[in-house]
Structures are given as C-alpha cells and as structure tokens.
C-alpha cells in the first residue's frame, strides 16, 4: 500500500497469545478506490477496515467500509472495534461516544474504559431477528451432511437463521468436543448458504450455562477463506438466538462467545443486551446489544502479507 494509505494490522477479540482475528485497518482511507480497498483485503487475506470522513448531512463522526478478498461487506464487527481502537490510540477521537456510518446502517460506539493495550471498545448492534430455516428438514439434512455429522452430534434445540447485521445459521451441537471435531465439506458451504439465505454457518455449543459461556465456529459463505477466528456479528446474532431459546437471561449480564480454538487463534467476544432507557436496565425485551473484546497490535504496519489464519486456500 502507498505511504499515503498505510495499513495497520491489529488482532481483535484475542483471548491469549496468538489469538484473535487479524484486521488490516487504514485509518485515513480518503481517496482510496474500491479496487484499492479490495487489494488490501486480498494482500492480507483478512477482513479489512477503512476509515473515511462521514458523508455530508449524515450526523455521523466517520464512515467505515469493509472488504474481504472476494467482495465488500456491509458490516464487520471486529474490524469496527479494531478501527475505533486505533483511532483512539492515534489520538484522533475527541470523545468517548461516537456514531459510525456503515453500509448496513449507523453503528453506535462507546469507549468503556482502558486496558493495558489501549481503549476498551464496544459497538452497537440492532435487536436480533430469529427465523426458522426454509424447508426445515431438507435444510437440516443438508447442513448435517455439509458439516459431516449426524443427529447424535446435535443438541436438542432448533437450527435457526439469526441476524443483527447479516444472517448467520445457528447450529446447536451437543458439546464443545463435537464442535472442535468438525471437518466441513467446504466446497458445499457457498451453495448451501445461498439456498438457506445465510452468509455463514455458525455451529455452537454450551461451555458453561451458568456463566453464559458458549463456544462457536464460523464458516463463511464466500469470503475467500474457509473459517473465521472471531466473528462479532455472528456472536451478536447467536446471543439473540440463545435468548429466544431460553439459554441466557434478558439482562445486561455478559454473554461470552469463545471462537478460534480449532484454528489455534483463541478468541473471546463479549455481548451485552441493551435496553430502552425508559424500560430500565435489564427490564423487558432488549432493543439491541453491545459487543466488544480485547484488541492488540498484530504486526508492524505494512510488514505482514499472507493467508488468512488457518486457511488452506
């Protein structure tokens, strides 16, 4: 990338050394073309974020855009968290509350404190929408076949499509061991996701029900790599699926989604439901959620080039 648009690489939602989802970020992307942005994503092999001036009349502080190697995405949770963390670290934020324009809509951002690595960042997501699969039994059979598992590996819960910014297919498994052992037929995922109206398969398992801790893996439809180390948008969708199934509380208590272990990039995403101020904290139905997690620098700007972590292609 040119000196005018340096790329800074951060790791978002890290839960230990080598963990998290790498995100190449350009904090001053004004003047970059779509092709320029896509080339960054292709060069690094990861979801990439680009910070632009807010559109005139938007009443937002910034516009963020996101690319994966194959296409532009309307929203990316970990790249948003990483971009805000970098803006704060670089002294570009004047306050701890801001609004970002994305292609999926406006996203609220708040700095909730400080960590040894920098700001603690949370971003908003709208209330989740939970839907049954189209042609439920046929879809269920095809999902099991694609994941290479049988009925015995499923938990006694529905397979559902869930969405806050993008539709993810929530697949409840019997245990974290079943989740870790998955060996999907990756060549079938894109066609399956197209048919069921999803942007990725998100199998999950309960790790500790009392502490609201769940494990998950993300197999995207067509991003240019087979698995994600941490997926904030999917974690927020899962949280509403868990709520719909009575597995978590309708409160501001933290829900923890662990991801990336199978890729040897341990990650952890925190989700907290938000409530209308008039209803009182933790009362009634959530009107959205806040998601966040740890951020750290992955490598020196411009020095990293290579495949998406854990990706065979």
C-alpha positions as CSV (number, residue, x, y, z in Angstrom):
1,X,0.0,0.0,0.0
2,X,1.2,3.5,-0.6
3,X,2.7,5.7,2.1
4,X,-0.4,7.8,1.8
5,X,-2.6,5.0,3.0
6,X,-0.6,2.9,5.4
7,X,-2.1,-0.3,6.7
8,X,-2.0,-1.1,10.5
9,X,-2.6,-4.7,11.5
10,X,-4.4,-5.4,14.7
11,X,-5.8,-8.5,16.3
12,X,-9.3,-8.2,17.7
13,X,-11.1,-10.3,20.4
14,X,-7.8,-12.0,21.3
15,X,-8.1,-14.4,24.3
16,X,-4.4,-15.3,24.7
17,X,-1.1,-15.2,22.8
18,X,-1.6,-15.6,19.0
19,X,-5.3,-15.3,19.4
20,X,-8.0,-13.0,17.9
21,X,-9.0,-12.2,14.4
22,X,-6.4,-10.1,12.5
23,X,-7.8,-7.0,10.9
24,X,-5.8,-4.7,8.5
25,X,-7.0,-1.2,9.1
26,X,-6.5,2.0,7.1
27,X,-7.4,4.9,9.5
28,X,-7.2,7.5,6.7
29,X,-8.7,5.9,3.6
30,X,-9.9,9.1,1.9
31,X,-9.1,8.9,-1.8
32,X,-8.9,5.1,-1.9
33,X,-10.9,3.4,-4.7
34,X,-12.9,0.2,-4.3
35,X,-10.1,-1.7,-6.1
36,X,-7.6,-0.2,-3.7
37,X,-9.6,-1.4,-0.7
38,X,-10.1,-4.9,-2.2
39,X,-6.4,-5.2,-2.9
40,X,-5.6,-4.7,0.8
41,X,-8.0,-7.5,1.7
42,X,-6.5,-9.7,-0.9
43,X,-3.0,-9.0,0.1
44,X,-3.6,-9.7,3.8
45,X,-6.2,-12.4,3.4
46,X,-8.4,-11.0,6.1
47,X,-11.5,-8.8,6.6
48,X,-10.1,-5.2,6.2
49,X,-11.5,-1.9,7.5
50,X,-11.3,1.6,6.0
51,X,-12.0,4.8,7.9
52,X,-13.4,7.6,5.8
53,X,-14.9,11.1,6.5
54,X,-18.6,11.0,7.4
55,X,-20.9,11.6,4.4
56,X,-22.3,15.2,4.4
57,X,-25.5,15.5,6.3
58,X,-25.2,12.1,8.0
59,X,-24.6,13.4,11.5
60,X,-22.0,10.7,11.9
61,X,-18.4,11.0,13.0
62,X,-17.0,8.7,10.4
63,X,-17.8,6.3,7.6
64,X,-16.4,2.8,7.8
65,X,-16.2,0.4,4.8
66,X,-15.1,-3.3,4.9
67,X,-13.7,-5.7,2.4
68,X,-12.9,-9.4,2.3
69,X,-10.8,-10.8,-0.5
70,X,-13.8,-11.7,-2.6
71,X,-16.2,-8.7,-2.1
72,X,-17.3,-5.7,0.0
73,X,-19.2,-6.4,3.2
74,X,-21.8,-4.1,4.7
75,X,-20.6,-4.5,8.2
76,X,-17.7,-6.2,10.1
77,X,-17.8,-6.2,13.9
78,X,-14.1,-7.0,14.7
79,X,-12.8,-4.5,12.0
80,X,-15.1,-1.8,13.5
81,X,-13.8,-2.5,17.0
82,X,-10.2,-2.5,15.7
83,X,-10.6,0.7,13.8
84,X,-12.0,2.6,16.7
85,X,-9.2,1.2,19.0
86,X,-6.6,2.5,16.5
87,X,-8.3,5.9,16.2
88,X,-8.3,6.2,20.0
89,X,-4.7,5.1,20.2
90,X,-3.6,7.6,17.5
91,X,-5.3,10.4,19.3
92,X,-8.0,11.0,16.7
93,X,-11.0,10.7,19.0
94,X,-12.3,13.8,20.8
95,X,-14.9,12.0,22.9
96,X,-15.9,8.5,24.1
97,X,-19.2,8.3,22.3
98,X,-19.5,8.4,18.5
99,X,-21.6,7.2,15.6
100,X,-20.2,5.5,12.5
101,X,-22.0,5.2,9.1
102,X,-21.7,1.7,7.5
103,X,-23.4,0.2,4.5
104,X,-25.6,-1.8,6.9
105,X,-26.7,1.4,8.8
106,X,-25.5,3.5,11.7
107,X,-23.4,1.9,14.4
108,X,-23.0,3.4,17.9
109,X,-19.6,3.2,19.5
110,X,-18.5,3.8,23.1
111,X,-15.2,3.7,24.9
112,X,-16.0,2.0,28.2
113,X,-12.6,2.2,29.9
114,X,-8.9,1.3,29.4
115,X,-6.9,-1.9,29.2
116,X,-3.1,-2.4,29.3
117,X,-3.3,-2.5,25.5
118,X,-5.5,0.6,25.0
119,X,-9.1,1.6,24.9
120,X,-11.9,-0.9,25.7
121,X,-14.3,-0.5,22.8
122,X,-17.9,-1.6,22.4
123,X,-20.1,-1.3,19.3
124,X,-23.8,-1.5,18.9
125,X,-26.0,-4.0,17.0
126,X,-29.7,-3.8,16.5
127,X,-32.1,-6.3,18.0
128,X,-31.7,-9.7,16.5
129,X,-34.2,-11.4,14.2
130,X,-34.6,-15.2,14.6
131,X,-36.2,-17.3,11.8
132,X,-36.8,-20.9,11.0
133,X,-34.9,-22.4,8.1
134,X,-36.7,-22.6,4.8
135,X,-37.7,-26.2,4.0
136,X,-36.6,-27.0,7.5
137,X,-36.0,-30.8,7.3
138,X,-34.3,-30.7,3.9
139,X,-32.1,-27.8,5.1
140,X,-31.3,-29.6,8.3
141,X,-30.2,-32.8,6.4
142,X,-28.0,-30.7,4.1
143,X,-26.4,-28.9,6.9
144,X,-25.6,-32.1,8.7
145,X,-24.1,-33.6,5.5
146,X,-22.0,-30.4,4.9
147,X,-20.6,-30.4,8.4
148,X,-20.0,-34.2,8.3
149,X,-22.0,-35.0,11.4
150,X,-25.2,-36.9,12.4
151,X,-28.2,-36.3,14.6
152,X,-26.3,-37.5,17.6
153,X,-23.9,-34.5,17.4
154,X,-26.8,-32.0,17.6
155,X,-28.2,-30.5,20.8
156,X,-32.0,-30.7,21.3
157,X,-32.5,-27.2,20.0
158,X,-33.6,-25.8,16.7
159,X,-31.3,-24.9,13.8
160,X,-32.2,-21.2,13.1
161,X,-31.2,-18.3,11.0
162,X,-30.4,-15.2,13.1
163,X,-29.5,-11.7,12.1
164,X,-28.4,-8.4,13.6
165,X,-26.4,-7.1,10.5
166,X,-26.0,-10.3,8.4
167,X,-27.9,-13.6,8.6
168,X,-26.0,-16.4,10.2
169,X,-27.2,-20.0,10.6
170,X,-27.0,-21.1,14.2
171,X,-26.4,-24.9,14.6
172,X,-26.6,-26.2,18.2
173,X,-24.1,-29.0,18.9
174,X,-24.1,-31.4,21.8
175,X,-20.7,-30.5,23.2
176,X,-17.6,-28.4,22.6
177,X,-15.8,-31.6,21.7
178,X,-18.3,-32.1,18.8
179,X,-17.6,-28.5,17.7
180,X,-13.8,-28.9,17.8
181,X,-14.0,-32.1,15.7
182,X,-16.0,-30.6,12.8
183,X,-14.4,-31.2,9.4
184,X,-16.8,-29.4,7.0
185,X,-17.1,-30.0,3.3
186,X,-16.0,-26.5,2.4
187,X,-16.8,-26.9,-1.3
188,X,-20.5,-27.2,-0.4
189,X,-20.9,-24.3,2.0
190,X,-21.5,-21.5,-0.5
191,X,-24.3,-23.2,-2.3
192,X,-25.9,-24.3,1.0
193,X,-25.8,-20.8,2.4
194,X,-27.2,-19.4,-0.8
195,X,-30.2,-21.8,-0.6
196,X,-31.0,-21.1,3.1
197,X,-30.4,-17.3,2.9
198,X,-27.4,-17.2,5.1
199,X,-23.9,-15.6,5.0
200,X,-22.3,-18.3,7.1
201,X,-22.7,-21.4,9.2
202,X,-22.2,-20.8,12.9
203,X,-22.2,-24.0,14.9
204,X,-22.1,-23.6,18.7
205,X,-22.1,-25.5,21.9
206,X,-22.6,-24.6,25.6
207,X,-19.4,-24.5,27.6
208,X,-20.8,-23.2,30.9
209,X,-24.5,-22.4,31.0
210,X,-24.5,-20.8,34.4
211,X,-21.8,-18.3,33.4
212,X,-23.3,-17.8,30.0
213,X,-20.2,-19.0,28.1
214,X,-20.6,-20.6,24.7
215,X,-18.1,-21.9,22.1
216,X,-18.6,-21.4,18.3
217,X,-17.0,-21.6,14.9
218,X,-17.8,-19.6,11.8
219,X,-17.7,-21.0,8.2
220,X,-18.4,-18.1,5.9
221,X,-20.4,-18.4,2.7
222,X,-17.9,-16.9,0.2
223,X,-15.4,-14.6,1.9
224,X,-12.2,-16.1,0.3
225,X,-11.2,-18.2,3.3
226,X,-12.9,-21.2,5.0
227,X,-13.1,-20.2,8.7
228,X,-13.1,-17.1,10.9
229,X,-11.1,-16.8,14.2
230,X,-13.7,-14.4,15.7
231,X,-16.9,-13.1,14.3
232,X,-18.6,-10.3,16.2
233,X,-21.7,-10.0,14.0
234,X,-22.3,-13.8,14.3
235,X,-21.8,-13.6,18.1
236,X,-24.4,-10.9,18.4
237,X,-26.8,-13.0,16.3
238,X,-26.1,-16.0,18.4
239,X,-26.8,-14.1,21.6
240,X,-30.4,-13.3,20.4
241,X,-30.8,-17.0,19.3
242,X,-29.7,-18.1,22.8
243,X,-32.3,-15.6,24.3
244,X,-35.0,-16.9,22.0
245,X,-34.3,-20.5,23.2
246,X,-34.2,-19.5,26.9
247,X,-30.5,-20.2,27.3
248,X,-29.5,-16.7,28.5
249,X,-31.1,-14.0,30.6
250,X,-32.8,-10.9,29.2
251,X,-30.4,-8.7,31.2
252,X,-27.2,-6.7,30.8
253,X,-25.2,-9.7,32.1
254,X,-22.3,-10.5,29.9
255,X,-22.6,-13.4,27.4
256,X,-19.2,-14.8,26.3
257,X,-18.7,-16.3,22.9
258,X,-15.4,-18.2,22.5
259,X,-14.1,-18.9,19.0
260,X,-10.9,-19.6,17.1
261,X,-9.7,-22.5,19.2
262,X,-9.7,-25.0,16.3
263,X,-7.6,-22.5,14.3
264,X,-5.1,-22.1,17.2
265,X,-6.2,-18.4,17.4
266,X,-8.2,-18.4,20.7
267,X,-10.7,-15.6,20.7
268,X,-13.4,-14.2,23.0
269,X,-16.3,-11.9,22.3
270,X,-18.4,-10.2,24.9
271,X,-22.0,-9.4,24.2
272,X,-24.4,-7.4,26.5
273,X,-28.0,-6.8,25.7
274,X,-29.1,-3.1,25.6
275,X,-32.5,-1.9,26.8
276,X,-34.6,1.2,26.2
277,X,-33.7,3.8,28.8
278,X,-37.4,4.2,29.7
279,X,-37.6,0.4,30.5
280,X,-34.8,0.4,32.9
281,X,-31.6,-1.7,32.7
282,X,-32.3,-5.4,32.3
283,X,-36.1,-4.9,32.1
284,X,-38.4,-6.2,29.4
285,X,-37.0,-7.1,25.9
286,X,-33.6,-6.0,24.6
287,X,-33.6,-3.3,21.9
288,X,-30.1,-4.4,20.7
289,X,-26.8,-5.3,22.1
290,X,-23.2,-4.1,22.7
291,X,-20.3,-6.3,21.6
292,X,-16.6,-5.9,22.4
293,X,-13.4,-7.5,23.3
294,X,-9.6,-7.2,23.5
295,X,-7.5,-5.5,20.8
296,X,-3.8,-5.5,20.3
297,X,-1.3,-4.9,17.6
298,X,-0.7,-7.9,15.4
299,X,2.4,-6.7,13.4
300,X,4.2,-3.6,12.3
301,X,2.3,-1.6,9.6
302,X,3.0,-2.9,6.1
303,X,5.1,-5.9,7.0
304,X,2.6,-8.6,7.1
305,X,1.4,-10.4,3.9
306,X,-0.1,-13.8,3.7
307,X,-3.0,-16.1,4.1
308,X,-6.0,-15.9,6.4
309,X,-5.1,-17.6,9.7
310,X,-5.7,-21.3,9.4
311,X,-6.9,-21.1,5.8
312,X,-5.9,-23.8,3.4
313,X,-6.6,-21.7,0.4
